[in-house]
């Protein structure tokens, strides 16, 4: 079960990174920050908001 959770978390990280990088561009430290987020609800929220957001900073602040 733990491996499944970790796999899903990694998938969420990669979706957030890929979408944010395409829309806004990400620095390597921002990618690392995203990879360190363990709250799946926060990652889900960012995934849902990426299409509508005009600010990378606003999305990244949702992950804090």
MIZAPA-244599 format. One record per atom (N, C-alpha, C): residue in one letter; atom name; x negated, y negated, z negated. Coordinates in pm, 1 decimal, padded with zeros to 6 digits. Example, Ala and Ser with C-alpha at 12.3 -4.5 7.8 and 13.67 -1.06 7.14 Angstrom:
REM residues 2
+------+------+----------+----------+----------+
: resn : name :       xx :       yy :       zz :
+------+------+----------+----------+----------+
:    a :    N : -01319.0 :  00569.0 : -00780.0 :
:    a :   CA : -01230.0 :  00450.0 : -00780.0 :
:    a :    C : -01320.0 :  00330.0 : -00780.0 :
:    s :    N : -01285.0 :  00225.0 : -00708.0 :
:    s :   CA : -01367.0 :  00106.0 : -00714.0 :
:    s :    C : -01290.0 : -00003.0 : -00787.0 :
+------+------+----------+----------+----------+
This chain:
REM residues 64
+------+------+----------+----------+----------+
: resn : name :       xx :       yy :       zz :
+------+------+----------+----------+----------+
:    x :    N : -00082.9 :  00120.1 :  00000.0 :
:    x :   CA :  00000.0 :  00000.0 :  00000.0 :
:    x :    C : -00087.1 : -00126.1 :  00000.0 :
:    x :    N : -00194.3 : -00125.0 : -00078.9 :
:    x :   CA : -00283.8 : -00240.6 : -00085.0 :
:    x :    C : -00346.6 : -00267.0 :  00051.7 :
:    x :    N : -00385.9 : -00160.5 :  00123.1 :
:    x :   CA : -00445.6 : -00176.8 :  00255.1 :
:    x :    C : -00347.3 : -00238.7 :  00353.4 :
:    x :    N : -00220.7 : -00199.5 :  00345.0 :
:    x :   CA : -00117.4 : -00255.3 :  00432.0 :
:    x :    C : -00100.0 : -00404.2 :  00403.7 :
:    x :    N : -00095.6 : -00441.4 :  00275.2 :
:    x :   CA : -00082.1 : -00581.3 :  00236.4 :
:    x :    C : -00200.1 : -00662.1 :  00289.7 :
:    x :    N : -00320.9 : -00610.0 :  00272.7 :
:    x :   CA : -00439.8 : -00680.9 :  00319.5 :
:    x :    C : -00440.3 : -00694.1 :  00470.9 :
:    x :    N : -00395.4 : -00589.0 :  00540.7 :
:    x :   CA : -00388.1 : -00594.1 :  00686.2 :
:    x :    C : -00289.1 : -00698.6 :  00734.0 :
:    x :    N : -00173.6 : -00705.7 :  00668.5 :
:    x :   CA : -00072.6 : -00805.4 :  00704.5 :
:    x :    C : -00121.8 : -00946.6 :  00674.4 :
:    x :    N : -00194.0 : -00962.0 :  00564.5 :
:    x :   CA : -00248.9 : -01091.7 :  00527.8 :
:    x :    C : -00350.5 : -01137.4 :  00632.0 :
:    x :    N : -00437.0 : -01046.5 :  00673.9 :
:    x :   CA : -00536.4 : -01079.1 :  00776.7 :
:    x :    C : -00466.7 : -01118.3 :  00906.3 :
:    x :    N : -00360.0 : -01046.7 :  00942.9 :
:    x :   CA : -00284.8 : -01081.7 :  01063.2 :
:    x :    C : -00225.9 : -01222.2 :  01052.5 :
:    x :    N : -00172.3 : -01255.4 :  00936.5 :
:    x :   CA : -00116.5 : -01389.9 :  00916.7 :
:    x :    C : -00226.6 : -01494.6 :  00928.0 :
:    x :    N : -00340.7 : -01467.9 :  00867.8 :
:    x :   CA : -00453.2 : -01561.3 :  00878.2 :
:    x :    C : -00485.7 : -01587.8 :  01024.7 :
:    x :    N : -00496.3 : -01480.3 :  01102.1 :
:    x :   CA : -00536.4 : -01495.1 :  01242.0 :
:    x :    C : -00430.6 : -01568.1 :  01324.2 :
:    x :    N : -00302.4 : -01546.4 :  01295.5 :
:    x :   CA : -00195.7 : -01618.8 :  01366.1 :
:    x :    C : -00205.6 : -01768.2 :  01334.9 :
:    x :    N : -00219.6 : -01802.3 :  01207.7 :
:    x :   CA : -00229.3 : -01943.3 :  01168.6 :
:    x :    C : -00351.9 : -02007.1 :  01232.4 :
:    x :    N : -00464.6 : -01939.6 :  01224.9 :
:    x :   CA : -00588.1 : -01994.5 :  01281.9 :
:    x :    C : -00574.4 : -02013.2 :  01432.5 :
:    x :    N : -00524.4 : -01913.2 :  01500.9 :
:    x :   CA : -00512.4 : -01921.5 :  01647.0 :
:    x :    C : -00419.2 : -02035.8 :  01688.1 :
:    x :    N : -00303.6 : -02045.5 :  01622.4 :
:    x :   CA : -00207.6 : -02148.1 :  01660.5 :
:    x :    C : -00256.3 : -02289.1 :  01625.6 :
:    x :    N : -00311.8 : -02305.5 :  01506.7 :
:    x :   CA : -00363.0 : -02437.4 :  01468.6 :
:    x :    C : -00480.6 : -02478.1 :  01556.4 :
:    x :    N : -00566.4 : -02383.4 :  01587.9 :
:    x :   CA : -00682.6 : -02413.7 :  01671.1 :
:    x :    C : -00638.3 : -02455.2 :  01811.5 :
:    x :    N : -00540.1 : -02387.4 :  01866.7 :
:    x :   CA : -00489.0 : -02423.6 :  01999.7 :
:    x :    C : -00422.8 : -02561.4 :  01999.4 :
:    x :    N : -00347.3 : -02590.1 :  01895.4 :
:    x :   CA : -00271.3 : -02715.5 :  01892.1 :
:    x :    C : -00357.3 : -02835.6 :  01851.7 :
:    x :    N : -00442.1 : -02816.2 :  01751.1 :
:    x :   CA : -00515.2 : -02929.6 :  01695.2 :
:    x :    C : -00667.5 : -02915.8 :  01702.8 :
:    x :    N : -00716.4 : -02793.4 :  01714.7 :
:    x :   CA : -00860.3 : -02768.4 :  01700.3 :
:    x :    C : -00892.1 : -02754.7 :  01552.2 :
:    x :    N : -00973.6 : -02657.7 :  01518.1 :
:    x :   CA : -01011.2 : -02635.1 :  01378.2 :
:    x :    C : -01162.1 : -02630.9 :  01363.3 :
:    x :    N : -01209.6 : -02686.8 :  01254.5 :
:    x :   CA : -01351.0 : -02674.3 :  01218.1 :
:    x :    C : -01369.3 : -02538.2 :  01153.1 :
:    x :    N : -01490.4 : -02490.2 :  01152.6 :
:    x :   CA : -01518.5 : -02358.9 :  01093.1 :
:    x :    C : -01480.6 : -02354.7 :  00945.8 :
:    x :    N : -01503.2 : -02463.3 :  00872.8 :
:    x :   CA : -01467.4 : -02464.7 :  00729.8 :
:    x :    C : -01315.3 : -02461.1 :  00710.9 :
:    x :    N : -01238.5 : -02515.7 :  00804.9 :
:    x :   CA : -01092.9 : -02506.9 :  00796.5 :
:    x :    C : -01046.1 : -02363.7 :  00821.5 :
:    x :    N : -01110.3 : -02295.8 :  00915.3 :
:    x :   CA : -01077.9 : -02155.0 :  00940.0 :
:    x :    C : -01107.4 : -02071.1 :  00816.4 :
:    x :    N : -01220.2 : -02097.9 :  00752.1 :
:    x :   CA : -01256.3 : -02023.7 :  00631.0 :
:    x :    C : -01157.9 : -02052.6 :  00517.9 :
:    x :    N : -01115.5 : -02178.0 :  00506.3 :
:    x :   CA : -01014.9 : -02215.2 :  00406.3 :
:    x :    C : -00887.7 : -02132.1 :  00426.6 :
:    x :    N : -00842.6 : -02122.2 :  00551.6 :
:    x :   CA : -00721.2 : -02045.5 :  00582.0 :
:    x :    C : -00740.8 : -01898.7 :  00546.4 :
:    x :    N : -00857.2 : -01842.9 :  00578.6 :
:    x :   CA : -00884.4 : -01701.5 :  00548.5 :
:    x :    C : -00884.9 : -01672.3 :  00398.9 :
:    x :    N : -00903.8 : -01774.2 :  00317.3 :
:    x :   CA : -00907.3 : -01755.1 :  00172.1 :
:    x :    C : -00770.4 : -01769.5 :  00106.5 :
:    x :    N : -00667.7 : -01805.3 :  00183.7 :
:    x :   CA : -00532.2 : -01817.6 :  00129.5 :
:    x :    C : -00475.7 : -01677.0 :  00108.9 :
:    x :    N : -00423.6 : -01650.3 : -00010.3 :
:    x :   CA : -00367.1 : -01517.8 : -00039.7 :
:    x :    C : -00215.8 : -01520.4 : -00057.9 :
:    x :    N : -00156.0 : -01637.4 : -00053.8 :
:    x :   CA : -00010.9 : -01651.4 : -00071.5 :
:    x :    C :  00057.1 : -01638.2 :  00065.0 :
:    x :    N :  00120.0 : -01523.6 :  00087.6 :
:    x :   CA :  00182.7 : -01497.6 :  00217.6 :
:    x :    C :  00298.4 : -01592.0 :  00245.7 :
:    x :    N :  00367.6 : -01639.1 :  00142.1 :
:    x :   CA :  00478.4 : -01733.3 :  00162.2 :
:    x :    C :  00427.4 : -01865.3 :  00219.1 :
:    x :    N :  00313.7 : -01910.3 :  00170.4 :
:    x :   CA :  00255.1 : -02033.9 :  00223.1 :
:    x :    C :  00214.4 : -02015.8 :  00368.6 :
:    x :    N :  00155.2 : -01901.5 :  00400.3 :
:    x :   CA :  00116.6 : -01874.1 :  00539.1 :
:    x :    C :  00239.5 : -01867.6 :  00628.6 :
:    x :    N :  00346.2 : -01802.6 :  00582.0 :
:    x :   CA :  00471.6 : -01796.1 :  00658.0 :
:    x :    C :  00526.2 : -01936.2 :  00685.3 :
:    x :    N :  00521.6 : -02019.2 :  00585.1 :
:    x :   CA :  00573.7 : -02156.3 :  00599.9 :
:    x :    C :  00497.5 : -02231.0 :  00708.6 :
:    x :    N :  00365.8 : -02217.5 :  00707.6 :
:    x :   CA :  00284.8 : -02285.4 :  00809.3 :
:    x :    C :  00315.5 : -02229.2 :  00948.0 :
:    x :    N :  00329.5 : -02098.4 :  00959.0 :
:    x :   CA :  00362.6 : -02036.8 :  01088.0 :
:    x :    C :  00494.3 : -02094.2 :  01141.5 :
:    x :    N :  00591.7 : -02112.0 :  01054.4 :
:    x :   CA :  00720.6 : -02166.5 :  01095.3 :
:    x :    C :  00712.9 : -02314.2 :  01133.1 :
:    x :    N :  00624.5 : -02389.1 :  01070.0 :
:    x :   CA :  00618.3 : -02533.8 :  01090.0 :
:    x :    C :  00524.1 : -02578.0 :  01201.7 :
:    x :    N :  00438.2 : -02490.0 :  01250.5 :
:    x :   CA :  00336.2 : -02529.8 :  01348.1 :
:    x :    C :  00399.0 : -02596.7 :  01470.5 :
:    x :    N :  00507.0 : -02542.1 :  01521.8 :
:    x :   CA :  00568.3 : -02597.2 :  01643.3 :
:    x :    C :  00615.0 : -02741.3 :  01626.6 :
:    x :    N :  00656.4 : -02776.4 :  01506.6 :
:    x :   CA :  00719.0 : -02906.4 :  01484.9 :
:    x :    C :  00624.5 : -03010.1 :  01424.9 :
:    x :    N :  00513.6 : -02965.4 :  01372.6 :
:    x :   CA :  00423.2 : -03056.1 :  01302.7 :
:    x :    C :  00336.5 : -03134.5 :  01400.3 :
:    x :    N :  00310.7 : -03259.2 :  01363.8 :
:    x :   CA :  00222.5 : -03342.6 :  01443.8 :
:    x :    C :  00092.4 : -03369.2 :  01368.8 :
:    x :    N :  00073.9 : -03300.0 :  01256.6 :
:    x :   CA : -00042.7 : -03324.8 :  01173.5 :
:    x :    C : -00103.6 : -03194.3 :  01122.2 :
:    x :    N : -00226.2 : -03172.0 :  01160.4 :
:    x :   CA : -00299.5 : -03055.2 :  01109.7 :
:    x :    C : -00318.3 : -03066.7 :  00958.7 :
:    x :    N : -00344.2 : -03186.2 :  00911.7 :
:    x :   CA : -00368.9 : -03207.8 :  00769.6 :
:    x :    C : -00246.6 : -03171.8 :  00685.7 :
:    x :    N : -00127.5 : -03205.4 :  00736.9 :
:    x :   CA : -00004.1 : -03173.0 :  00664.3 :
:    x :    C :  00011.2 : -03022.1 :  00650.9 :
:    x :    N : -00016.3 : -02949.0 :  00759.1 :
:    x :   CA : -00005.6 : -02803.1 :  00755.3 :
:    x :    C : -00109.2 : -02743.2 :  00661.4 :
:    x :    N : -00231.0 : -02792.3 :  00668.9 :
:    x :   CA : -00335.7 : -02738.8 :  00580.3 :
:    x :    C : -00303.1 : -02767.9 :  00433.6 :
:    x :    N : -00240.4 : -02880.8 :  00407.5 :
:    x :   CA : -00206.4 : -02912.8 :  00268.2 :
:    x :    C : -00098.5 : -02818.0 :  00214.8 :
:    x :    N : -00016.9 : -02761.2 :  00302.9 :
:    x :   CA :  00083.1 : -02662.8 :  00260.6 :
:    x :    C :  00017.5 : -02534.4 :  00208.1 :
:    x :    N : -00106.5 : -02513.4 :  00243.1 :
:    x :   CA : -00177.4 : -02391.2 :  00203.2 :
:    x :    C : -00250.8 : -02406.2 :  00071.4 :
:    x :    N : -00251.3 : -02524.7 :  00015.3 :
:    x :   CA : -00321.9 : -02546.9 : -00112.3 :
:    x :    C : -00238.7 : -02500.3 : -00228.7 :
+------+------+----------+----------+----------+
